Amino acid sequence: MLFRQLFDSVSSTYTYLLASRKGGEALLIDPVLEHCERYLKLLDELDLKLVKAVDTHCHADHITGLGKLRDATRCITVMGEKTQVDLVSMRVRDGDSIDIENISLGVLYTPGHTDDSYSYTLDDRVFTGDTLLIRGTGRTDFQNGDARAAYASIFTKLLTLPDDVLVYPGHDYKGDTVSTIAEERAFNPRLQVSSADEYADIMAGLNLANPKMMDVAVPANLTIGEDLKSDPEIIAATLDADAAKGKLGDEGTLFIDLRESSERARDGVIPGSLHVPYPSLTDALAKGGLLNAMIATAEREILFYCAHGERSALALKAAHELGIGSATHLGGGFRAWTEAGGANEAA
C-alpha cells in the first residue's frame, strides 16, 4: 500500500494519501485548499488517479480542498451523512465503507468534536479526525459539539479497537505523527477519567479561543458546491424531481444511475435505470463505449442521477465536453427523487 502523511504548518492539519499500488486509484483524507497543487503533483508523480476525497468533518481551522480537487479531477467527494455541507457526492453512515481499488475504509460515526465528525478505519490503523488526538482530544465547544457525545465516541468506539491499531489524527500541534490505541488509553491525560461527567468537566474548563479562521473556514466549507449549483451550463440542463418523474417510462429517456453498488443496495433505484458507476463513466461515454453506442443507435436522451446531484452534475459536464448534448441531470439526486415520491425499487 502507498501511504503518505502530509502536513499543513498553518493549521497543523494532517492530510493522508492512500492507494493500493503505484498507477492505481487513490483517496485523500482531510485535504487543505492551499495544498491542492501539491497533492496533484504527488498524484502525478506516483501515477495515481484520485477517485475520492474525504473529510472527517466540517473544519473550522482551514478551508477544505474537497471542492478544488473535485473540479480539478472530477473525483468523488465524501463526508458523513450528518454533515450540513451543501453538496458532496457521497454521504456515508456508521458501518458503511469507503472503497477504492483494493482499499476499503470502515466508517465510524464519532460525534462530539462536531455533530458531523466521523473516523475511518483501515486494517491496522484509524483516522480519527479531531475526535481523538495524540495525547489530547478535539474541543467540544462549537459546531454543535458535545463533550458527553465525544466521551461515548472515544470510549465505546475508538478505544474498543485493538490495542496495536495505529492512531492517525487530523491535527497535531507538538510534532507527533502517530500513536496507538493502547498508548492513548494509557497516557492521554484527558482519557484518565471514570465517567462522561468527569470528561465533560475537563472539556468545559479549557476556555479556548476560537480558531483564527473559523469565521472564514466554516462558511466556505459549508458551500463547496456553490460553483456547481451556479454554473449556467448545469442549471440549463438540470431537471427537478417532478420534471424527472415525468420522464419515467419514456422510451426516449435513459436514466443512468451513477452511484456505487452499496448505495443502490442500501437506498434502492429508480425503476428501469441503467447502472454506470461514476468512475467508469468516461469510458462508457467515449466512442465505442456502452452509453455512446446506446445514444447513437437509439437517439435517446440521458438523464444522469446520483445520491445528491454532485456526480450527476460532473457527468453532465463530461458528456457535453464529448459532444453529447442530449444529457440532463436530476437536481438533488436520488434524495430529491424519493422526497418527491418518485418510484423506488430494490437494486
C-alpha positions, 0 to 999 in steps of 0.5 A: 500500500502507498501511504503518505502523511502530509502536513499543513504548518498553518493549521497543523492539519494532517492530510493522508494519501492512500492507494493500493499500488503505484498507477492505481486509484487513490483517496485523500483524507482531510485535504487543505485548499492551499495544498491542492497543487501539491497533492496533484503533483504527488498524484502525478508523480506516483501515477495515481488517479484520485477517485475520492476525497474525504473529510472527517468533518466540517473544519473550522481551522482551514478551508477544505480542498474537497471542492478544488480537487473535485473540479480539478479531477472530477473525483468523488467527494465524501463526508458523513451523512450528518454533515450540513455541507451543501453538496458532496457526492457521497454521504456515508453512515456508521458501518458503511465503507469507503472503497477504492481499488483494493482499499476499503475504509470502515466508517465510524460515526464519532460525534462530539468534536462536531455533530458531523465528525466521523473516523475511518478505519483501515486494517491496522490503523484509524483516522480519527479526525479531531475526535481523538488526538495524540495525547489530547482530544478535539474541543467540544465547544462549537459546531454543535459539539458535545463533550458527553457525545465525544466521551461515548465516541472515544470510549465505546468506539475508538478505544474498543479497537485493538490495542496495536491499531495505529492512531492517525489524527487530523491535527497535531500541534507538538510534532507527533505523527502517530500513536496507538490505541493502547498508548492513548488509553494509557497516557492521554491525560484527558482519557484518565477519567471514570465517567462522561461527567468527569470528561465533560468537566475537563472539556468545559474548563479549557476556555479556548479561543476560537480558531483564527479562521473559523469565521472564514473556514466554516462558511466556505466549507459549508458551500463547496458546491456553490460553483456547481449549483451556479454554473449556467451550463448545469442549471440549463440542463438540470431537471427537478424531481417532478420534471424527472418523474415525468420522464419515467417510462419514456422510451426516449429517456435513459436514466443512468444511475451513477452511484456505487453498488452499496448505495443502490443496495442500501437506498434502492433505484429508480425503476428501469435505470441503467447502472454506470458507476461514476468512475467508469463513466468516461469510458462508457461515454467515449466512442465505442463505449456502452452509453455512446453506442446506446445514444447513437443507435437509439437517439435517446436522451440521458438523464444522469442521477446520483445520491445528491446531484454532485456526480450527476452534475460532473457527468453532465459536464463530461458528456457535453465536453464529448459532444453529447448534448442530449444529457440532463441531470436530476437536481438533488439526486436520488434524495430529491427523487424519493422526497418527491415520491418518485418510484423506488425499487430494490437494486 
